[in-house]
Amino acid sequence: MTTAITLPAWTLRDRRLLPIVQGGMGVGISAHRLAGTVAALGALGTISSVDLRHHHPDLLARAGASRDRATLDQINLIALDREIRMALDLAGGRGAIAVNVMKAVAAHAAYVRQSCESGAHAIVMGAGLPLDLPDMTRDFPGVALIPILSDARGVSILLKKWLRKQRLPDAIVIEHPRYAGGHLGATRIEDIGDPRFDFKPVLEGIFHTLRELGIERERIPLIPAGGINSHEQVRELLAMGAAAVQIGTPFAVTIEGDADLEFKRVLAEARPDDIVTFMSVAGLPARAVLTPWLRNYLRREKALQSHAKADARRCVSGLSCLTVCGLRDGIAGAGQFCIDTRLAYALKGDVKKGLFFRGSESLPFGDAIRPVADLLDYLTSGGTAAACH
């Protein structure tokens, strides 16, 4: 770091961390290199657990053209184990390594167990209410649990449920659907701008809930996420009572980000009019760059939805990756494409075929691709004068 850090650290279990959390981004966008580098610099790095085989040629070769779900799930667990262990090695005992597991993924319980067995310090879970996360991690009491939610009501429901299990979250990520990339924490596109998701009322609502439940405010660190792209925003949110902030897209475009260089260029060069919100196959709103593939899909969306039908053979990847899939399950109001295939194309930088998830806001360094160290320096201290969001 080139400039003195001016923000307070926060504690996750017994680990003192910079107040910056790198968000989990799949498929393969945040793997061991990004997460391990973030942790090595003293922050919380996050691996996205979804389909990490794409970083391992031997596992891709082993998968071949197989459509056997058990085989593919096992290969992905091997990839997850490798990525966690490499990230821990790269971190060298500094910072912390988390694994993001989507509740909406069919194999989420297996991913959680593998993450714990492989030595991850924390499990981050969103894309659905993770009410049973304490049950899944009962054999691993040392692993921190961090649910992702978007409003105070959801936090209240989760806290009351977890209290009956005699467990509290070690932190909570509060993701704003108006700004975040990927799958969003709202059920309808028209809801993403609802003021109930704004950070100030959500933080105040959660603090009120904590008082009602007799939980000390400092017991559960709160981590806003979505649209945060400046040192000033970080300071403002910490002043509201947040312990840290979570940031995704600015980390995805760093030198150490695990995706192809062309992927980073697509995200970094996207302008506001290039970023759109649409219904994903999971039945949730999602935000991405308007690439040629997405433009063509949206042009055909209504026609595709009108022909939606439940048919397991429409699972292109063979993974049966989502518990609910608009394409496979014939849900007319959801997306009609294979999300795993499209995200895998994006990982490789294929603009013509890929789906490039991205947050809505400008990036700290414009279209420049800079090291993780520069981004952390800017966010924590306001240093690195080239920041130009």
C-alpha positions in Angstrom: 0.0 0.0 0.0 1.4 3.4 -0.9 -0.6 5.6 1.4 -1.4 5.4 5.1 -4.8 3.7 5.7 -7.2 6.1 7.3 -10.2 3.8 8.0 -10.7 1.5 10.9 -10.2 -2.3 10.6 -13.0 -4.7 11.4 -12.9 -8.2 12.9 -14.3 -11.4 11.4 -13.9 -14.0 14.2 -10.3 -13.5 15.3 -9.1 -11.9 12.1 -8.5 -8.1 11.8 -9.2 -7.0 8.3 -9.2 -3.9 6.1 -12.8 -2.7 5.8 -13.1 -3.9 2.2 -14.7 -7.2 1.1 -14.1 -8.5 -2.4 -17.4 -9.9 -3.7 -17.8 -13.3 -5.1 -18.2 -13.4 -8.9 -18.9 -16.4 -11.1 -18.4 -18.3 -13.3 -14.7 -18.2 -12.4 -14.3 -14.4 -12.2 -13.2 -14.5 -8.6 -11.0 -17.6 -8.1 -7.8 -18.2 -6.2 -5.6 -15.5 -7.8 -8.0 -12.6 -7.1 -9.2 -13.8 -3.7 -5.7 -14.8 -2.5 -4.2 -11.4 -3.6 -6.9 -9.5 -1.8 -6.3 -11.6 1.4 -2.6 -11.2 1.1 -3.1 -7.4 1.3 -5.1 -7.7 4.5 -8.7 -7.8 3.3 -11.4 -10.5 2.8 -11.0 -12.2 -0.6 -13.9 -14.3 -1.9 -14.0 -17.2 -4.3 -17.2 -17.9 -6.2 -17.9 -21.6 -5.9 -19.8 -22.0 -9.2 -18.2 -24.2 -11.9 -14.5 -23.5 -11.2 -13.5 -26.4 -13.5 -12.9 -23.9 -16.3 -9.6 -22.9 -14.6 -8.4 -26.5 -14.7 -7.7 -28.0 -18.1 -7.3 -31.5 -16.7 -10.7 -31.3 -15.2 -12.3 -29.9 -18.4 -10.7 -32.8 -20.2 -12.0 -35.3 -17.6 -15.5 -33.8 -18.0 -15.3 -34.0 -21.7 -18.8 -34.1 -23.2 -20.3 -35.8 -20.2 -23.8 -34.8 -19.2 -23.7 -37.0 -16.1 -24.6 -34.7 -13.2 -22.8 -36.7 -10.5 -19.6 -36.7 -12.5 -19.7 -33.0 -13.2 -20.6 -32.1 -9.6 -17.6 -34.2 -8.4 -15.3 -32.5 -10.8 -16.5 -29.1 -9.7 -15.9 -30.0 -6.0 -12.3 -31.0 -6.9 -11.9 -27.6 -8.6 -13.3 -25.8 -5.6 -10.9 -27.6 -3.3 -7.9 -26.7 -5.4 -8.9 -23.0 -5.7 -9.4 -22.6 -1.9 -6.1 -24.2 -1.1 -4.2 -22.1 -3.7 -5.9 -18.9 -2.4 -4.9 -19.8 1.2 -1.3 -20.4 0.0 -1.2 -17.1 -1.8 -2.6 -15.3 1.2 0.2 -16.6 3.4 -1.9 -16.4 6.6 -2.9 -12.8 6.0 -6.4 -11.5 5.6 -9.1 -14.1 5.1 -10.6 -16.3 2.4 -14.3 -16.7 2.0 -16.3 -18.8 -0.5 -19.5 -17.4 -2.0 -22.2 -20.1 -2.4 -25.5 -19.3 -4.1 -28.5 -20.8 -2.3 -30.1 -21.0 -5.7 -27.6 -23.6 -6.9 -28.8 -27.2 -6.5 -25.4 -28.4 -5.1 -25.1 -25.6 -2.6 -24.9 -27.9 0.4 -22.1 -29.9 -1.1 -20.2 -26.6 -2.0 -20.6 -25.4 1.6 -19.2 -28.7 3.0 -16.3 -28.8 0.6 -15.4 -25.1 1.3 -15.3 -25.9 5.0 -13.3 -29.0 4.6 -10.8 -27.2 2.3 -10.1 -24.6 5.0 -12.1 -21.5 3.9 -12.5 -19.0 6.7 -16.0 -18.0 5.8 -19.1 -19.0 3.8 -21.0 -16.1 2.1 -24.5 -17.1 0.9 -27.1 -15.2 -1.1 -29.5 -15.7 -4.0 -32.1 -16.9 -1.6 -32.7 -16.8 2.2 -30.0 -19.0 3.7 -32.1 -20.0 6.7 -30.4 -23.4 7.0 -26.8 -22.3 6.6 -26.1 -23.0 10.3 -27.3 -26.6 9.8 -25.0 -27.1 6.9 -22.0 -25.9 8.8 -22.8 -27.6 12.2 -19.6 -29.7 12.0 -17.5 -26.7 11.3 -18.1 -24.2 14.2 -14.9 -22.3 13.4 -16.1 -21.2 10.0 -17.7 -17.7 9.8 -21.2 -17.4 8.3 -22.1 -14.3 6.2 -25.6 -14.2 4.6 -26.3 -11.8 1.8 -29.6 -9.9 2.1 -31.1 -6.7 0.7 -33.6 -5.3 3.2 -34.2 -5.0 7.0 -37.2 -7.4 6.8 -35.2 -10.2 5.3 -32.5 -9.7 8.0 -35.1 -9.8 10.7 -36.5 -13.1 9.4 -33.1 -14.6 9.2 -32.0 -13.5 12.7 -35.1 -14.9 14.4 -34.7 -18.2 12.5 -31.0 -18.5 13.3 -31.5 -17.6 17.0 -33.7 -20.7 17.3 -30.7 -22.6 16.1 -28.5 -20.8 18.7 -26.4 -19.2 16.0 -25.8 -15.6 14.9 -24.3 -14.4 11.6 -20.7 -13.4 11.9 -21.5 -10.6 9.5 -24.2 -9.6 7.0 -23.8 -8.3 3.5 -26.5 -5.8 2.5 -26.7 -5.7 -1.3 -28.5 -2.9 -3.0 -30.3 -4.2 -6.2 -30.2 -0.8 -7.8 -26.5 -0.9 -8.2 -25.1 -4.5 -7.9 -24.1 -6.7 -10.7 -25.2 -10.3 -11.4 -28.3 -11.6 -9.7 -30.2 -9.0 -7.7 -31.9 -9.1 -4.3 -35.4 -8.1 -5.7 -38.1 -10.4 -7.1 -39.2 -8.0 -9.9 -37.3 -5.5 -12.1 -39.6 -2.7 -11.1 -38.7 -3.2 -7.5 -34.9 -2.7 -7.8 -35.2 1.1 -7.2 -37.5 0.8 -4.2 -36.3 3.2 -1.4 -36.6 0.3 1.1 -33.3 -1.0 -0.3 -31.3 2.3 0.4 -28.4 1.8 2.7 -29.4 4.3 5.4 -32.9 3.0 6.1 -31.7 -0.6 5.9 -28.9 0.0 8.4 -31.2 1.8 10.7 -33.8 -0.9 10.4 -31.3 -3.6 11.2 -30.0 -1.7 14.2 -33.6 -1.4 15.4 -34.1 -5.2 15.0 -30.9 -5.9 16.9 -32.1 -3.8 19.8 -35.5 -5.6 19.8 -33.7 -9.0 19.9 -31.3 -7.9 22.6 -28.3 -8.3 20.3 -25.4 -5.8 20.8 -25.0 -3.7 17.7 -21.3 -4.5 17.4 -22.0 -8.2 17.5 -22.9 -8.5 13.8 -20.8 -6.4 11.4 -22.9 -5.0 8.5 -21.4 -4.8 5.0 -23.2 -2.7 2.4 -22.6 -3.8 -1.2 -23.5 -2.3 -4.6 -22.4 0.8 -6.4 -19.6 1.7 -4.0 -16.7 3.1 -6.1 -14.9 5.7 -4.0 -13.1 6.3 -0.8 -15.6 9.0 0.1 -18.5 6.5 -0.2 -16.6 4.0 2.0 -16.1 6.6 4.7 -19.7 7.7 4.5 -21.0 4.1 5.0 -18.7 3.4 7.9 -19.9 6.6 9.5 -23.5 5.2 9.2 -22.5 2.2 11.2 -21.2 -0.2 8.6 -18.1 -2.2 9.5 -16.9 -2.7 6.0 -18.1 -2.6 2.4 -18.3 -5.2 -0.3 -17.1 -4.4 -3.8 -17.4 -6.6 -7.0 -16.8 -5.1 -10.5 -13.8 -2.9 -9.6 -12.0 -6.1 -8.4 -13.1 -8.1 -11.4 -11.2 -5.7 -13.7 -7.9 -5.7 -11.7 -4.7 -7.2 -13.1 -5.1 -10.2 -10.7 -8.7 -10.8 -11.6 -9.1 -14.4 -12.8 -11.0 -13.7 -16.0 -9.5 -13.2 -19.5 -8.2 -9.8 -20.4 -11.0 -9.2 -22.9 -13.6 -9.8 -20.1 -12.0 -7.0 -18.1 -12.0 -4.7 -21.1 -15.7 -5.3 -21.7 -16.5 -4.4 -18.1 -14.1 -1.5 -17.9 -15.2 0.1 -21.1 -18.9 -0.2 -20.6 -20.8 3.0 -20.4 -24.1 3.6 -18.5 -26.2 2.9 -21.6 -24.4 -0.3 -22.1 -25.6 -1.8 -18.8 -29.0 -3.3 -18.6 -31.3 -5.1 -16.2 -33.2 -8.2 -17.3 -34.8 -11.4 -16.0 -32.3 -14.2 -15.5 -33.0 -17.9 -15.8 -33.1 -18.1 -11.9 -36.3 -16.0 -12.0 -34.5 -13.0 -10.5 -33.5 -9.6 -12.0 -29.9 -9.5 -13.1 -27.6 -6.7 -14.4 -25.0 -7.1 -17.2 -23.3 -5.4 -20.1 -25.3 -5.2 -23.3 -23.0 -7.4 -25.4 -24.0 -8.7 -28.9 -25.3 -12.0 -27.4 -27.4 -10.2 -24.7 -28.8 -7.7 -27.3 -29.9 -10.6 -29.5 -31.3 -12.5 -26.7 -33.4 -9.6 -25.4 -34.7 -9.0 -28.9 -36.0 -12.6 -28.9 -36.9 -12.9 -25.3 -40.7 -12.6 -25.5 -40.8 -15.1 -28.4 -38.6 -17.6 -26.4 -40.7 -17.2 -23.3 -43.9 -17.8 -25.2 -42.5 -21.3 -26.1 -41.2 -22.1 -22.6 -41.7 -25.7 -21.6 -40.5 -28.0 -18.9 -37.9 -30.4 -20.4 -34.8 -31.7 -18.6 -33.1 -32.2 -21.9 -33.0 -28.4 -22.3 -30.3 -28.3 -19.6 -27.5 -27.6 -22.1 -24.5 -27.9 -19.6 -25.7 -31.1 -18.0 -25.1 -29.6 -14.6 -28.7 -28.9 -13.6 -26.9 -26.1 -11.8 -29.9 -24.1 -10.5 -32.7 -25.4 -8.3 -35.1 -23.2 -10.5 -34.2 -22.7 -14.1 -36.5 -20.8 -16.5 -35.1 -22.8 -19.6 -35.2 -26.3 -18.0 -38.4 -25.8 -16.0 -40.4 -23.9 -18.6 -41.0 -20.8 -16.5 -42.2 -18.2 -19.0 -41.4 -15.2 -16.8 -37.8 -16.2 -16.4 -34.8 -16.2 -18.8 -34.6 -18.8 -21.5 -30.9 -19.5 -21.9 -28.2 -21.6 -20.2 -26.6 -19.3 -17.7 -23.6 -21.5 -17.0 -22.7 -21.7 -20.7 -23.0 -18.0 -21.2 -20.9 -17.1 -18.1 -18.3 -19.6 -19.2 -18.0 -17.8 -22.5 -17.7 -14.5 -20.7 -14.8 -15.8 -18.5 -12.9 -16.5 -21.7 -13.7 -13.0 -23.0 -16.0 -14.1 -25.8 -18.0 -11.0 -26.5 -20.2 -12.6 -29.2 -21.4 -15.4 -26.9 -20.9 -14.4 -23.3 -23.0 -12.9 -20.6 -20.9 -10.3 -18.8 -22.4 -9.4 -15.3 -21.5 -5.9 -14.1 -22.5 -3.4 -11.5 -24.2 -0.2 -12.7 -21.7 2.5 -11.5 -18.5 3.9 -13.0 -15.2 2.3 -11.9 -12.6 4.0 -9.8 -9.9 4.0 -12.5 -12.2 4.4 -15.5 -11.3 1.9 -18.2 -7.8 1.3 -16.8 -6.9 -2.2 -15.5 -4.8 -1.7 -12.4 -3.5 -4.0 -9.6 -5.5 -5.0 -6.6 -3.1 -3.1 -4.4 -3.9 0.2 -6.1 -7.7 -0.4 -5.7 -7.3 -1.2 -2.0 -5.0 1.8 -1.5 -7.6 4.1 -3.1 -10.6 2.7 -1.3 -9.0 2.7 2.2 -7.0 5.9 2.1 -8.0 8.0 -0.9 -4.5 7.5 -2.3 -3.6 6.6 -5.9 -4.2 9.9 -7.5 -5.3 8.3 -10.8 -8.7 7.3 -9.4 -11.2 8.9 -11.9 -14.6 7.4 -11.3 
